[in-house]
Amino acid sequence: MSIKKIVPYRQRIRLRNLRNAPKVRGKQKIFCIGRNKTGTTSLKKAFQQLGYIVGHQREAERLHHKHYFAGRFDKFVRYCRYAQVFQDVPFSWPETYKVMDQAFPGSKFILTVRDSPEQWYNSITRFHGKLWGKDGAVPTADDLKNATYIFKGAPYNVVKLHGTSDDDPYHRETLINHYKAYNQEIIEYFKDRPEDLLVLNLTEPDAYQKFIDFLGIESDYTAFPWENKT
């Protein structure tokens, strides 16, 4: 019988946290703050290949759904005590990186980007269409409200984040402007601290070398694993 059937979810989380806490205590935190569909899953895999303890994504998603819009960032700070590297929501959404920077001085931040905002928009709409749209179409507001990822209706956070309407939840101009403003805000925030921020396009030939140079480590790998390509 699977251990997942024997040990309740919350207990598994506590056991994992107890195992990880001493392993990451005192170690520098690394936050991957690029928007979703900029290579964050590939970045996560690269860190795991190098032996880093990466935060449990599903648990972060649960916390995000419950606390992000309420501004309860203290919940995310507590979550970060049990791993060294973090990606996806809530770390890929506005304001979280500022809280993490204050809570964990000396951390490093990686902003992953696509070749263009339009490429990012096309990727995220295709991906969400596969997940929640009818026959792969861009999801409607009703699709998002009825989707059961994490919790029923959690994908509707797309609308809440971007400020789009139910009539056009993936309004192209709104999402592209949001993506551009988010990236520029991060670059501006770290403009006097270049050693703390790496802006990284994973498709560039020297991207992996930039990655390990930024971390100050050596690696037997020469390229990123490619995950969730859309």
PyMOL commands that set and color helices and strands:
alter all, ss='L'
color gray80, all
select helices_A, chain A and resi 3-6+9-24+40-49+57-67+74-82+96-103+117-132+134-136+141-146+154-162+172-189+207-215
alter helices_A, ss='H'
color red, helices_A
select strands_A, chain A and resi 30-32+85-86+108-112+197-200
alter strands_A, ss='S'
color yellow, strands_A
deselect
rebuild
show_as cartoon
